């Protein structure tokens, strides 16, 4: 660990915090229908889209209708993407003559991008055409990100409204998010990435002659536009197999910093949207503070572990941090911070190989995902995931003081708590259940590249990443098999929609309730005590559901490494 490394981490935090209020104000105006600086240009386009689709923007939906529209929309997106992948060989914009994607891989990829997971059991430059990358993947990157934000806004309305039967219109929220938020930001962001050296072209792959006289094919394509939305929308799927470690996806230290900032920007700003829409910005800052505590703790552990290096190498006289699997242009701090950011934010993009991290350094990304991707989380998904934990924390506070729990003037009763626990418990069911299945079936055991605890960690990480809709991988698992394509795809679908639907049910239930005036016994939810309670509940729930499984993987690896160092010292 170095002072320069900590300065990089501090600079990242300062930039993210500086963006929270301006982005939060802008998005609040977008989702409340107020005028924005872009309204003179975009408002006529918005009205035209509503007329074309036959949508009345003044008509709002009950939470069941909102959920139904969302599910129908995603089912159609799944079918469209699956069709593009299966017909890729006969569709245009395929300069490398890529063949059709296999049925099981097409299912996995369609489930992955529709759910904002972007798990990739393939190498992008060796598998997909330009059309599949643009019309298939980038298209879903926009829509899955917009869906997450729309659902977060619907849940916010549940807390903000009283005696209401509706939580907004899915179609209006989706349109406004895409048109006013994602598209304008991504246009500017794409131009920045092109300036940094990322390709944006439809030209065929380039042929180069090496210094030895050999021939090398250099993959190109419309990369910058996909990288922009993959980061800003916390999607994470790479145009290239090496993802953000590839110099055509992340060429410089500046692009690395901005990519990390963009991963957190919208998710962090949505906490400010929450505070503004419920009429008390302090509530949003409290939620962001809880996220920040968990994020900083994970960053300290990961950077500390990677900076300290491998104890087995130290025993052999090789000192220094762990640079295995990392790009020299980013170094240990840029790689460790990126790993924490991408798994705290449900992004899944990687600029280093997590499989090569130290045991404790690799454990933090796993913990971030197993907590439910609520440390900032995916755009929208992080906020509604955190609000689910808020419901549980408020319920626990009510039990401790012996009164009906309240949050923002709404009584938290049995229905809300049941829906919150359903959303929370579906994740360990898929992560641990599918891991258990993979570790006893021959088809599952054929996947890990390593034996012992690390091989178990590779399998656990894969199913955790899928169900948490993250998409990053330990990269030591051979996942492009029918078994893993189908089970990982199932985990992604359950991890996305079995959390969304209970969250919408909570929104509908809270919106219908009357607001109760605060009293002397009301638990304040904007101070340090509430932040501490919320963090404690998150860690306790995570500890009860996941930490026993962690002890079989990274912690055992760490203890094994320490034991190896002791034995080596004894031998000397």
N, C-alpha and C positions, 0 to 999 in steps of 0.2 A: 504494500500500500504506500502511496506517495501523496504529498501535498497537492501536486498537480491533478492527481486522480480525484481527490475530494473536491477540488475546485471545479472540475468538470461536473461532478454530481450536483454541487451547489448551484452552478450556473443553470443546469437543466431545471432544477426545482424553481428557481427564481423566474425563469421564462414561463413555465407552466402556470405559476400563480399569477403572473402579470396578465395572462390571457383569460383568466377565469371570468372576471367581471365584464369586459367588453364583449366577449363571445356569449356570455350568459344573457346580457341585455339584448343583444341582437336576436338570439334564438327565442327569447321570451316574446319579443315583438312579432317574430315570424309565427309562432304557434298560438298567439292570442289574436292574430289577424290584424295587428296594428301595421301602420306604414313603416317601411324600411327604406334606406337609401337606394335599394335596388328595385323598389316597387314600381316606379314609373316605367321601367323596362320590362320587368318580369310579370307584373300583374296582368297585362293583357294576354300574355302567354298562358298564365295560370287559368284565366277564365276560358280561354280557348280549349285547354285540355279538359276542363270540366264539361264543356258543351260537347266535345268530341266523345267523351266517355259516358255522357248522360247522367252526370252527377250533379246533385243540388248541394252546393257547399254549405247551405244553411241547415241542412238536415243532418242531425247528429244521431249516433247509434247507441243502443243499449250495449252493455259489455259483451253479451252473447253475440249480437250482430257484429260488433267490432272484431271479436275473435273469429267468427265465421268468415268474414271478409278476408282477414289475414290468412287463414288456413287455405281458402280457395285460391288466393293470390299466389301463395307459395307452392301449392300443388301444381298450378299452371306453370310456374317458373321451373319447377323440377322437371316436368315433362319436356319443356322447351330445351333446357340445357342437356338433358339426356339424349334428346333427338339430335342436337347439334353434334355431340360427341360421337354418337353412333354413325352419323352420316358424314363425318368429317372428310373422309377420303374423296367424296364426290362433290363437296362444297368448294366454293372459290376461296381465294386468299390462303392458299396452301403451298407456298413456294418450295418447302422442303419435302413435299409429297408424303405427309404423315398419313398413316393408315387409320382406319376406324378404331376407336377406343373399345376395348373388350367390354362385354356387358357388365361384369361385376365391377370393373374399375370405373365404368361410366356411372353406375349406381352410386358408388362411393363418392366420386367427384361431384355428382349432382347434389347428393345429400350434404356434402361438405360446403359447397358454395351457397346453397340455398339457406343454410343455417348459420352463415357467417363464420364457419369454422375454418375453411380453407386448408384442411388436412390434405396433403398431396402424396399419394402413393405412386407418383410418377415424376419424371424430370420434364419440366415444361418445354424446354427447347428441343427435346428428343421425342416428344409425344404429341404436342398440340400444334395446330395450325394457327395462323394469325387470326382467322375468323373465330376459332374456338376461344382464343385468348380474349378477343375484344367483345364479340356478341354474346359469347357464353359466359366467361368468367368475370370480366370487368363489369358487364351489365348486372350480374348478380351481386357483385361487390357493392354497387350503388344501392340496389334495392334491399339487400339484407341489412345494410347499415341504416338505411332510412327507416326500415321496419323497427329496428331496435330503438331508435330515437322516438319514433311515433308511439311505441308501446310505453316507453318511460313517461312521455308527456300524458298519455291516457291515465297512467297510475297517479301522476301528480294531480291531475284534475280530480281524481277520487278523493285525495286529501283536501283539495282546495274548495270543492263544491259542497253544498249542503242541500239535502232534500231534492236531489236531482236523480233522474233516471238514465241519463246518458253520460258518456265519457269522451265524446267527440266523434269525429268521422275518420275512420281509418284511411279512406281514400284522400281526404283533404290533408291529413297529417303527412301521409306518404308523399304526396305531391309537393307540398310546401317544403318538406325537409330536403327532398332531392333538388328542387328548383332553386330555392333560396339559400340553402346551406352547403350542400355537398358539391354541386356543380360549380358555383363560383369559386369556392376555395380550391377545388381540384384544378381548375383552369390555371389559376395563378401558381399553384404548387407544381404543376406539370412543367410550366415554363422555367421555374427555378431548377427543377431536376435536370432539364435539358441543358441549362446553363452549367450545371455541375458536371455534365458529361454523360448523362444517361441517354441511350438511343431512343428515338421516336420516329420510326420509319417503317414503310411497307416493302422496302427493298429486300431481295433474297439474302440468304446467309452469305457472308463474304468468304472468299477463299484466300488464304495467306500462305506465303512461303516462309518457312522457319529458317533460322540461321544455319541449320544443318542441311537445308535443302528439301526438307519434307513438306508435305501439304497439310494445312490445318484449316478446318472449317470453323468460322467464328459466327456464332448465332447472333442475330439481330432481331429487330421487330419493334412494334409499338410498345416499348417498355415503360417509358416515363409516365404515360397516362395510367397504366395499371398500377405502378408503384404508388402514385399519388393517392388513389382511392384505397389501395390495400393498407396504407398506413393511416390515413385520415379516418377511414371507416373501420379501423381495427379488424380488417379481414386477414391479412398476413400471407396470402398465397403468392409465391414468387413466380415471376415470368421464367426464371432460370432455376435449375435444380438446387443451386447453392444459395438461393434466396438473397437476403441482404448482405451476405458475405461476398457475393459476386460483384466485381468492379463495375459492371454495367447496371447494377441495381443500387449500389451504394458506394460511389467512387471515392469520396473524400471524408475527412473528419467533420467538415461542416454539414455535408449531406447526412451523415450519421446522427449528428446532434439534432438537426431539424426533423429527421424521420422519427426520432424518439419523442420529440416535443409534439409532433403531429399525432402520434399514437394516443397521447394523454389529453390533447387539447379539448376535444369535444366532450369526452367523458367527464373531465374535471369541470368544465363549464356547465354541464347539465345540473350539477349540484347548486349552482347559482340560479339556474332556471327554476329549480325546485323552490329555493328560498323566495324568489320573487313572486312566483305564482301562488304560494301559500300565504304571502303577505308578510314574511319575516325572513330577511336574508340570513339572519343568524342561524336559522335551521339548516340552510345549505352549507354554511361554513362548518357547522358541527359535523355534518356527514363527511365533508371533505377532510376535516381533521382526523376523523377515524380512519379514513382511507390512507391519509398521510402517515399515520403512526405505523400501520401495517407495512406500507411501502418502504419507509425508511428502515424499519427493522430488517426487512428482507434484503435491502440493498447493503446494509452494514455486514450482514452475515455472508452474502455472496461475494462482495468485493473483498472482505476479509479472508475468506477461504481461498479465493483465486489468487489474491495477492500473496498469501502465505505460501502457496505452492503445494507440491506433492511431498508428503513426509518420507515416502519410500525413496524418492530421488535425493532428498536431502541426506538420507542415511548413506547414500553412495557418494556424497560430496558435491552434488549438483545443486547449488543454491538458486534462489530466485522464485518468482511467481510462476503460476501455471499458464504457459502460453500455448499449450497443446490445443489444436483445434480453433485457434483465434487468428484473426488477421492482424498483422503487425501495424497496419495503418490505423487501427482502432485501439490496439493495446488492451491491457487487462481491464482498466476502468471503463473504457467505452464498450467492451464486450460484456462485462459483468452487469453494468447498468442496463444495457440493452436487453439482456436476458430477464432481468427483474421487470422491466417496463413491459416487455411483450407478453409476459405471463400474468402480470398484474392487470393488464388491460385487455385480455382476451384477443390479442392480435395474432400471435403465433409466428410472425416474421422473426427470423434469426440472422444475426451477423456473426455467429460463432456456433460451433457444434456443441450442443449441450451434453452430448454423450461423452465429451472429453473433459467436462468440468470435474472438479474434485467432488467427492461424495457430498459434502455439505453444500458446496456451491450449486450442485445439481439438484439438491433437495429443495431449495427455496422456490425455483420455478414450479416444482411439483406441488409444494404446499400452496403457492399462490392460486393454482388452478383448483386444488381440492377444497379450498375455502369457498369456492363458488364463483370465482372470477368477479369479486365485488370490490377489489382494491382498484378503484377507478373503473375497471372492467371494460367490456365492449361498449361501443357507443350506444347508450340507452340501456343495454343489458346490465351494465355495472350498476347503474342507479336503481333500476327496479329490483335487481338482486340484493342490493344493500337495503332498500326499503323493506324487503321481505324480512331481513334480519332485524331491522328496526322494530317491526311488529312483534317479533319474538322477544327482543330486549325489553320493550315496553310491557309485554305480558309478564316477563320475569320480575320487572320492577313492581308491577301491581301485586304479584304474589308476595313479595317481600314486605310490602307495607299494608297488605290486607284490604285493598280497595280496587274497584274496577279500573283497569289501566286505561289511560287516555293519551292520545297523541294528536296535537294540533286541533284540539277540541273535539276529536272523534273518539268514541268509546271503542276500545279494541276488545272484541268479544270472541266467542268460541269459533264462529265461522271464519273470521280473519286468521286466527291462530292455526286452525286446521289447514287452511289453504297455504299458509306460510310454510308449515311443516311438510306438506305435500311437495311444494316446490323445492325445499331444501333436501329432502330425503331421496328424491328420485335420482339425484346425482351420485351419491355413494352406491345406490343400488346398481346403476349401470357401470360405474367405474370399477368397483370391487367385484361385482358379480361377473362381469365379462372377463376381468383379469383372472378370476378363479377358474372360469371355463377354459381360458387359453392356456393355463398352466397345467391342465390335466389331459387335454386332448392332443393327440399327435400333430394335428394341423396347426395348433397354437404353439406347441413346443418347437416346431420347425422354424419359427420366425426370429427369435433372438439370436444375435451374433455372438453373445457372450454367455457363459454358464454362470451359475451361482447367483449371488445377490444382485449383481449388476444386470444380468439377463432378466431377472425378475423386475428390476427397476425399468428396463426398456419396455416390457409388456405393460406394467402398471402406468408408466408415463403415457403410453399410446392411448389407452382407454380413458385415462384421466383427461388428456388433451382433447379427445373426441367428445366426451360427454360434457366437458366444460366449454365446448365450442371455441377452443383456443387454436389448435392446428399445428403447434410446434411439436417437434419430435426429438427423441434421444438419438435418432438417426442410426442406431445400431440394430434396428428391427427391420426385417424384410417383410413389409406389409402388403406388397402387391400380390396377394394370393386370394382365392375366393373366400377363405375363412376370414381373413382380416378385412378384406374389402366390405364384406357383408356385416360383420359384427361391429366394426368401427362406424359404418354408415348408420346402423341402427342406434348406436350410442349417440351419434350426433343429433339425430332426429328427436330422440327422447330428451336429451339434454337441453335442446332448444325449446320444444313446444310443451313439454311437461313442466317447464318453469313459467313460460309465458302465460299459459291459460290460467293457472292459479293466481298469478299476479293480476291478471285482468279481472278475475272474480273478486279479488280484494278491492280493486278500484271500483267496481260496480257496487259492492256492498258499502264501502265508505262514502261514495258519492250520494247514496240514498239516505244517509244518516243526517240527523240534525247536529249542528255545532253546539257543544256544551261550553258555557263560559268557564274560563279558568277560575280556580278557587285557591284557597290557602294550601290545600293538600295536593294541588296539581304538581306533578313532577316536571321541573324545567328541562327542556330538551335542547337547549342551545349552549350549554356550558360544559366544563371539563368533566363533571360527574357523569353526564350522559355519554360523552365520548368514551370515557373509561368503561362504562357499563356495556356499551355497544361493542367495543373491541373485545372485552372479556367474553361476551356471549358468542361472538364469532369464533374466538379461539377455543372455547369450551365445546361448542358444537363440532368444530373441525377436529378437535382432539378425540371426542367420543366416536366419531365416524371414520376417521382416516388414519390417525397417527399410529394405531397398531400395525397397519399395513406398511407405513413408512419404516417402521423398525425392521422390517424384513428386507428392505432395500438399501437406500442411501446410508442409513445410520449404521447398519451392519458393515457396509463398505468402509465407512469412516473408521469404525472400530478395528476392522481388519487391517486398514492402512496403518493405524497407530501401533497395532501389534507387530506388523511387519517391521516398522522402524525400530521397535524395541529388540526384536530378534536380530536385526542387522547390527545394532549397536553391541549386543551381547557377543555376536560373532567376531566383531572387531577386537 
